[in-house]
Amino acid sequence: MNYCPNCGTAMTDGQRFCTNCGYSATANQTYQQQQYQQPNQQYNQQNYQQYNQPNTQPPYNQANAVCSPKSRLAAILLAAFVGYFGVHRFYVGKIGTGIVWVLTFGCFGIGVLVDIIMIACGSFTDNDGLPVTDWQI
């Protein structure tokens, strides 16, 4: 019994085409049973799942460091114009401190000023701890 070198399907002696994949094989191109075993379907399924996943990697900034998907420009504009209501903190996902900013009017204005400086310097982070450094919207 011979096997197709392309997909591993069993081929009878003298069969020129594989019935599974249509591969044209001559007698010299087929493998004997002792040389070739059926492919491991579980391994093939694992390879398919590994290499056919959607791109789920986090975005990178210009220095190829992992950064937040949130825009730094949007965060600094929100902080400058409506920072007293904590909108910039809601934007980056910091809901708890956003509520504190709403209730304390931006920590009496001092917290907003600190946030604007942190965003401008690139040290402001989102709720996942990733720095908000990408300027593009």
N, C-alpha and C positions, 0 to 999 in steps of 0.2 A: 504494500500500500504506500502510495506517495502522498505528499502534502504540498499544498500551494505555498510557494515562498512569500507570497504577498500577504495572505490572510490566515494561512494555516489550515484551511479546509482540506479534508481528505479527498484525494483524487484517485480514480482507478487507473490502473496501468494503461498507458496509451491515450489517456484523456488529454487533449491539447488546451482546453480552456477550463478555467475554474468556474464551477456553477454558482459559487457564492459571490465572487467579486469580478468575474469576467477576465481575469488575468490570463494572458496567452503564455503558456509554459511549454517548453519542449521537454523531452525526457531527461536532458542534462540539467535543466533548471529546477526540477522538482527535488524535494528532499525525501530521503528515506525515513522510515518510521523511527529508527534508532537515532537519527541525527536531529530530528525536529519533533517537538511535542506540540500539542495544541496550545495556542497562546492563553495566558492566564487572563481570563475575562475580568477578574477583580482588579488586577493591575492596570489593565487598559481603562477601566472605569475610573480608577483613581487618577490616572494621568489626565483623562478627559476633564474630570472635575477640577483638577489642580490648574490646568492651563486654560480653561475656558470660563474663568470667573470674571465678573465685571471688575473694572478698575475701582478698587475701594481704598486706595492709598490716600492719605491726607495730602493736601496741597503743600507745595514747597515755595519758599520765597526765593528771591534772586540769589541768595547765598547757598541754596539747596538745603536749607534747614527747615524742619517741619514747622509750619505755622498754622494759625487759625484760618478757617475759610472765611471768616468775617473781614470786612474791609476796614482798614485803619483810617482811611479818609472819612468814611461814613461815621465811624465811632467818634472821631475828633470833632466833626461837625455837629453831631448830636450832643456831645458833651458841651460844646461851646454855646449852642443855642437853647437847648432844653435840658441841660445837664442837671438843673436843680430838681427836675422831676425824675431823674434816674433813667431816662430813656436809653442812654448809651449802655447802661448796665443791663437793661432788658434786652437790648440788641445783641449783646455778646453772650446772653444766656445766664447771667448772674441775677436770677429772679429775687432771691432773698435780699441781697444788698440793694437791688433796685427798689424794693418796697421800703427799705430803710431810708433810701434817698428821697422817696416821695414823702414819707412821714416827717423827715427832719429837714426838708427843703435843701437837699444836697449836703447833709451834715453841716448845715449853717453856712454853706458856700465854700467852706474850706475843703471839703471832700471833692467838690467839683473841680476846684483849682488843682488839687493833687492829681485827680484823674486826667485832666487835660495835659498836665506835664508828663505823666506816665505814658499816655498814648503818644504824645509827641516824641518821647525818647524811645518808644518801642518796647517798654517793659510791662505794658498792660496786657493781661491775659484774659482768655475767655473762660467759660465754665468748665472746660476740659483741661485747663492749665496750659493751653497752647498760646504762645505770644501772638498778639494781633499786630502783625508787621507788614502785611501786604497792603499797599496803597491803592490797588485797583478795586473798583466797585464791581 
